Amino acid sequence: MGVHFIGLGEVNMFNLAHALHKKGEVVTGSDEAIEVSLRPKLKEQGLLPDDMGWFPGNIHPQLEAVVLGSNAKNNNPELEKAQELGLKIYSYAEFLYELTKYKTRVVIAGSQRKTGVASIILNVLEYNNVEVDYALSALNGIRLTEQNDFIVVEGGDIPLSAMDNAPQFHLYRPNIALLSDIEWDGKGPYGDFENYTEQYRIFVDSIVKGGSITYNDEDVVVKKLVEASENPIRKLPYVTPDYQEVNGEVLLDTPDGELLLETSSATKLSNLAGAKWICQQMGVDEVEFYEAIATYQ
């Protein structure tokens, strides 16, 4: 596969290019500027462009795909050349879906908590030796393999392409989803809270028929949105689990008794509850989950 990334300096684009390169694919990329911290990693892999900028000569008929970043404009000369040649052009999210459409996609969404929930899930799976792919927004946050059945995706609510204004999580078509919270900070392209919430409604309706959504029953907006959806999916609510604080320690009530935790945040405990439902759908039973989180901070 020959893939060119227009906007290689963006973290998500870098992650995906790196993951494909590790799989042995032919990868190239360009950008107007690349952060100093990324340059050694790109150079080591032979992916660092010789010159900064956009060059139509980077685009040729042998490319199987061109991936367009969020900072590239519609009049980008490389994009125009790709369009002229009739090449397949994808946003980051579209291309990630294309690469994982035969996997079980587990998409974690939410305004503030998705990163925390995804972190718990991946830590529990690693503890229990469950091998999965993943795509996170952190640096080096992508693993892509041929053999793993599951991929855990951190589904952001902002666009990642100059081609359209669709949030990335509209494009993943999850089999299993989690929605932790909806809290608008007044930023982004959506204008008002109603339009912002509408993006999450579309996300819920994008879950494949017969799939599932695990959702925070204590978030009023999330609860109303999920329960109103007519998408034929399983709806699995979660709430903050019962716990006690004794002498500064947190004791979580479990079916097997009290479990001492190294976290005291109510938000983290809520995230644990959501993560438990997802891990169980991925083959980790309740006992294995609690064993894994005993030392989670």
N, C-alpha and C positions, 0 to 999 in steps of 0.2 A: 504494500500500500504506500503510495506517495501522497503525503499530506503537507500542505503549507498553512501556517498560522499567521494571519494578519493581525498582529497585536500580541506578539510572543512575550512581551514584558508584563502582561497582566498575570496575576498569580494563578487563576484558574487555567488560563491558556498554557502557561509554563508547565503546570502540573500535568495537563493532558498530553502535551508534547513529550514531556519526560517519560510518562508512562508508555506511550506508543514506541518511543525510541528504545526503551528497555525490552519491549517485545520484539524488537528487530525490524520495525517499520522504518521506511525512509521518510524523515521528517525535516522540514525547513521552516524558517520563520523570519519575520521582520517586525520592526517597530521604530518609532521615532526616537524613543528613549527606553533604556532598560536599566533598572535599579542596579547599583553597584553590587549589592548582596547577591543578585542572581547571576551576575556575569561569570564568576568562576565555575558555577555549576553548569552553565550553558557551554562554556568553553571546554570543560572537561568532557562533555558529551559530543562536542563538535557541532553544537547547535547555535553558537553565538554568531550573529550576522557579521560579515566583514565591515559593513558600514551601516550607520543608523539612517532610517528613512524608508520610503516606499519606492520600490523599483519594479516596474511592469515585467522586467526580464525574469523575475522570480516565478512568474506564472507561465506554465507551459502545458501543452495538451496531455502530457504523461501523468499529470496530477489526477488522483482519483477523488480528492476532496480538498476544498479550501475552507478553513475555519475562520470566521470573522469575529474579532473581539469587539468589546463595547466602546473602545475609544476611536475606532476607525470610522471615518465619515462616509457618507453615501457616495461622495465623489473621489474616494480613495483610488489612486491610479491602479493599484494591484486588484482591487475589487472590480473596477471597470474592465480590466483585461480578462479577469476570470469570467465575467458576464459575457464579454465578447466571444470567448472561446466556448461558451456553453458548459462550463464546468459545474460540478455539484458544489454549492455553497451552503455552509451550515453555520448556525450560531454554535457557541460552546455547548449549550444544553441540547440542541438538536443532534449534534454529533455524538455526545455522550449517550443519548438514547439509542442512536443508530448502532453504537458499539455494544450496547447492553440489552438490546431488545429481546434476546432469547434468555436472559437471566431473570430471576425474581427480583424486582426493583423495590427496595425498602426506602421510602423517601420520608425524611424527618423535616417537618415544616413548623414555622412559628416565628413571631417577630423577634423575641429576645432569647428564647430558651433552646432553640433547635441545636445549637452547637453543644450545649451541656448534655442534652439527651443523647445525641449521637456519640459523644465521648463515653458515656456510661455503657451504651450498647456495645461499642467496639471493645471496651475494656473487659466486659463480661464475656464476650465471645472469645477474645484472646485467652482469657483465664481458662476457659473450658475447651480450648484447642479446636474451636470452630473456625475454619478458614473461610473468609469472605473477601470480596472486593469492596472497595469504598471510594467515595469521591467527596472530599471535604474542601472547605474554602481556605484551609491553612496551607502554608508552603509545604511542598512534598506530600500533599494530602490526597493523592490518588494511587490506588492499586488496581490494575486491570490484569486478569488472567484468563486463560481459556477454560480452566477446570472448575473454578468456583461457581456455584449455582446462584448465590445471593450477592447483591451489591447494595451497600448502605450509602445513600446519597443525602447530603445536606442540601435541602431544597430552599434556595433563597427566593425572596419575593421582589427582586429588582431585575430589570432587563440586563442581559449580558451580550447584546448584539446591537449594532447600528441598523440592522435590517428591519427591526420591528420593536414595539414597546411591550411585548409580552414578557412577564416575569419568567425566569428560568423554570420555576417549578410547574408551570403549565405544561411543559414539554416532556416530562419524564414518564408520565403514564404509570404511576406506581401500582404494584400488586398489593403492597402493604404500605400503609401510610400512618403517620402520627402527626397530630396538630396540637401543639402545646399552648400557644397563646396568640392573641391578636392585639397588638398595642401599637398604634400609629404615633410616630414622633413628629409628624408634620413635615417630614422630609420626603424626597423622592418625587417621582413623576405623577403621582396619583391625585393630587389636588385637594382631596378631602377624605375623611375617614370612611364615608360610605363607599367611595370608589376603591379605596384601599381594601376594605373588607370584601368587596366584590371579587378581587383577585383570589382571595382564599376560597370563596364559593366555587369559582371556576376550578381551582385546585381539587377540591373535594369531588366535583363532578368528573374530573379527569381520571380518577382512580378506575382501574379496569373493572368491568362488571364481574361480580363474584369475589372481588377483593375485600379489603378491610381498612377501616380507619380507627385508630386508637386516639381518643381525644380527651382533653382536659375538661372534665365535667364541672370544674370550679371556675372556669373562665366563662362568663356569661355570654360573650360574643361567640366564642367557639362553640359552646353548647347549642345555642340557638341556630347557628349556621349549619352545623353537622346534622342536627335532628330534623331540620327543614329540608335537607337534601333528599331528592327522590332517586338518586343513584342506587341501583340494587347492590349494595355492599353491606358487609357486616359492620356494625357500629359498636365499638368497645370503649365505654367511658372509664376514666380512672380519676381518682381523687388522692389527695395527700394521705398517706397511710397513718395509722394510729402510732403515736410514739410518746415517750416520756423523757423529760430532761431531769437527770438526777446528778447533783454535784458537778454540773457542767458537762456531763456526758449524755449522749443521746441513745436511748434504748428503743429500738424499733420492734413493734409487736409483729410476730410472724407465727404461722401455724405451728412451728416447732419451739416457740418460746421467744423470749426477748433477745434481740441481736444488738450488740454494742457497735455503734457506727462511729466513724471518724469525721462525720459531717453533722453540722447543727443547723444548717440553713433549711427553712421550710420549702423554699423553692427547689433546692436540690432533692429533698425528700419527695416532692411532687414529681420531679423529673425521674427519680428512681421508679416510681409507680408506673409511669408511662413506659419507661425502658423495659420493665419487667414483662409487660404485655407483649412488646415487640420481640424480646428475646425468646419468650415461650413460643411465639409463632415461627421462630427460626430454629427450634429444636432444643432450647435450653430449658429444663424444667425449673420449678420454683426453688427447690432445694439447691440446685446448682447455681441459680441466680444469687440467692442470699449468701452462699459461700463466697462467691466472687466479689460481692460488694462489701464484705465485712471490713476490708481495709481501704475501700474507695474513699478518696478525700474530695 
